[in-house]
Amino acid sequence: MARSIPELLRDARVIAVVGLSSDEMRPSYGVAAYMKRAGYRIIPVNPNETEVLGEKAYARLEDIPEKIDIVDIFRRPIFVRGVVESAIKVGAKAVWMQEAVVDDAAAELGRVAGLDVVMDRCILKDHRSLKF
């Protein structure tokens, strides 16, 4: 059975942010910076970055040498299936598709593989609303 959003956010410690940019004006940066301040370990995943928010960036989820609780996706829907497949491959516990990131087939693929899946929601807004 899937965990609720409050359970997911309470249980998670490591969030890999796919599409995280070092551009402070990008939504991915603001969301990741907030989640880092909230106490989560943020791992940037972007082949065009070497470091974001003081953390080493990785080109792919498969390159990350530690366990991932949530894969937070800041990519266009066309790329989501590949990210979900990688999340399954590395044993992530959940995938979180940010607002306007919708791929029902990829979501179902994740669920069938046992991942918790959140789609078309902002992790920052949900975290802030829970007042952890």
ChimeraX attribute file (.defattr): number of C-alpha atoms within 10 A of each C-alpha:
attribute: neighborCount
match mode: 1-to-1
recipient: residues
	/A:1	7
	/A:2	12
	/A:3	13
	/A:4	12
	/A:5	16
	/A:6	13
	/A:7	10
	/A:8	18
	/A:9	18
	/A:10	12
	/A:11	12
	/A:12	15
	/A:13	16
	/A:14	19
	/A:15	24
	/A:16	27
	/A:17	25
	/A:18	25
	/A:19	20
	/A:20	30
	/A:21	24
	/A:22	19
	/A:23	11
	/A:24	12
	/A:25	9
	/A:26	11
	/A:27	14
	/A:28	23
	/A:29	20
	/A:30	17
	/A:31	19
	/A:32	26
	/A:33	17
	/A:34	16
	/A:35	18
	/A:36	17
	/A:37	11
	/A:38	13
	/A:39	10
	/A:40	16
	/A:41	18
	/A:42	26
	/A:43	28
	/A:44	32
	/A:45	29
	/A:46	20
	/A:47	13
	/A:48	13
	/A:49	16
	/A:50	15
	/A:51	17
	/A:52	21
	/A:53	17
	/A:54	11
	/A:55	12
	/A:56	14
	/A:57	25
	/A:58	21
	/A:59	16
	/A:60	16
	/A:61	24
	/A:62	14
	/A:63	11
	/A:64	17
	/A:65	9
	/A:66	11
	/A:67	14
	/A:68	23
	/A:69	23
	/A:70	25
	/A:71	25
	/A:72	28
	/A:73	25
	/A:74	22
	/A:75	18
	/A:76	14
	/A:77	15
	/A:78	10
	/A:79	14
	/A:80	23
	/A:81	17
	/A:82	11
	/A:83	19
	/A:84	28
	/A:85	14
	/A:86	16
	/A:87	25
	/A:88	19
	/A:89	12
	/A:90	17
	/A:91	15
	/A:92	22
	/A:93	20
	/A:94	26
	/A:95	28
	/A:96	23
	/A:97	27
	/A:98	22
	/A:99	14
	/A:100	14
	/A:101	20
	/A:102	18
	/A:103	18
	/A:104	13
	/A:105	11
	/A:106	20
	/A:107	22
	/A:108	14
	/A:109	17
	/A:110	21
	/A:111	19
	/A:112	10
	/A:113	16
	/A:114	16
	/A:115	24
	/A:116	22
	/A:117	24
	/A:118	21
	/A:119	18
	/A:120	13
	/A:121	15
	/A:122	18
	/A:123	22
	/A:124	16
	/A:125	10
	/A:126	13
	/A:127	17
	/A:128	13
	/A:129	10
	/A:130	11
	/A:131	6
	/A:132	9
